[in-house]
Amino acid sequence: MSNNMAKIAEARKTVEQLKLEVNIDRMKVSKAAAELLAFCEAHAKEDPLVTPVPSSENPFRDKKLFCAIL
């Protein structure tokens, strides 16, 4: 009897989840991909991985250390 009650409870949870998911707005993958591509192209100039930061403005560049013997 306990096993049967557990199955009923699990089925109810599944139904509640499906009721929530049915109201989600969806879009076609091709439209989402086109929007993502347009966003990436619009922001490519601001992305330091696409357009590298000039070495004079890069705070993480290797600093050349000179050894001086006193």
C-alpha positions as CSV (number, residue, x, y, z in Angstrom):
1,M,0.0,0.0,0.0
2,S,2.9,2.3,0.8
3,N,4.4,1.7,-2.6
4,N,1.1,2.6,-4.3
5,M,0.8,5.8,-2.3
6,A,4.4,6.7,-3.3
7,K,3.6,6.2,-7.0
8,I,0.5,8.4,-6.7
9,A,2.5,11.2,-5.0
10,E,5.2,11.0,-7.7
11,A,2.5,11.1,-10.4
12,R,1.0,14.2,-8.8
13,K,4.3,15.9,-8.7
14,T,4.9,15.1,-12.3
15,V,1.5,16.5,-13.3
16,E,2.1,19.7,-11.3
17,Q,5.5,20.1,-13.0
18,L,3.9,19.6,-16.4
19,K,1.2,22.2,-15.6
20,L,4.0,24.7,-14.9
21,E,5.9,23.9,-18.0
22,V,3.0,24.1,-20.4
23,N,2.8,27.9,-19.8
24,I,6.4,28.6,-20.6
25,D,6.9,30.7,-23.8
26,R,9.0,28.9,-26.3
27,M,10.7,29.9,-29.5
28,K,12.2,27.9,-32.4
29,V,15.9,27.0,-32.1
30,S,16.6,28.7,-35.4
31,K,15.2,32.0,-34.1
32,A,17.1,31.7,-30.8
33,A,20.4,31.0,-32.7
34,A,19.8,34.0,-35.0
35,E,19.3,36.2,-32.0
36,L,22.4,34.9,-30.3
37,L,24.5,35.4,-33.4
38,A,23.2,38.9,-33.8
39,F,24.0,39.7,-30.1
40,C,27.5,38.3,-30.5
41,E,28.2,40.3,-33.6
42,A,26.8,43.5,-32.0
43,H,29.1,43.1,-29.0
44,A,32.2,41.7,-30.6
45,K,34.1,45.0,-30.5
46,E,33.6,45.1,-26.7
47,D,34.8,41.5,-26.1
48,P,38.5,41.3,-25.2
49,L,38.6,37.7,-26.2
50,V,37.5,38.6,-29.8
51,T,39.3,41.9,-30.1
52,P,42.5,41.8,-27.9
53,V,43.2,44.6,-25.5
54,P,46.2,46.7,-26.7
55,S,49.3,45.8,-24.7
56,S,49.7,49.4,-23.4
57,E,46.2,49.1,-21.8
58,N,46.5,45.6,-20.5
59,P,46.9,45.5,-16.8
60,F,47.7,41.8,-16.8
61,R,50.6,41.9,-19.3
62,D,54.0,40.6,-18.2
63,K,56.1,43.4,-16.8
64,K,59.7,43.4,-17.9
65,L,61.9,43.3,-14.9
66,F,65.4,44.5,-15.3
67,C,68.1,43.1,-13.1
68,A,70.5,45.7,-11.8
69,I,73.7,44.7,-10.1
70,L,74.7,47.1,-7.5
